[in-house]
Amino acid sequence: PLIKKEIREFKKINLLCIARIHLRKGIHYLLDLYELLNKNYPGKYSLTIVGGISSDPGFNINNVNSNIKFVGSLSKDKIKKLFIKSHIFVLPSIEEGQALVTGEALSHGLPIISTPLSGAIDYIKNNELLKKSYKNLSIQIVQPSNIRIFYDSIIKLSNINSYKKASKCSLLIASENTWNSSGQELVKKLSLI
């Protein structure tokens, strides 16, 4: 289901990442990004990372900013509550398929900041919507190793009017990716065989 949120104030912006804590998920880039955000805008951004920690995450977890919340693996109900509380979904994967969590974030109206290797762009079904999503910042594709561009993608969404447009477009993208529409698409393709 699509979950439209009412945003009245935008004093604190909640960033959310749902990914295994591992080098290939690009979490170390997200931590660098958060350090820069926190340095320039102390207290304005929060970061919650959901996911199990691998034996070699690619960074020392003990040296991470104490404001970052690592919450481990959570149930779907708890994740849904986090989607509702969050504003921006960030998936800095350097290696990924098409992450289902991206579709879930879109259905909660969260703009997506991800990488060319995350499959995020595959949620957009046509060129018109692709142009609209780029214009409205609902899906921003970045190279996470370029911290400045990664940082700028967050800053662009930190204006409430820009954010509302992006959130609305995220819901539009999600509305074209329902299980019903996917099923109909599959039936059409199977009938052509």
Secondary structure, DSSP 8 states (H G I E B T S, - for coil): ----------SSEEEEEES-BSGGGTHHHHHHHHHHHHHHSTTTEEEEEES-B-S--SS-GGGS-TTEEEEES--HHHHHHHHHH-SEEEE--SS-S--HHHHHHHHTT--EEE-TTSSGGGG--SHHHHHHHHHHTSEEE--TT-HHHHHHHHHHTTSHHHHHHHHHHHHHHHHTS-HHHHHHHHHHHHHT-
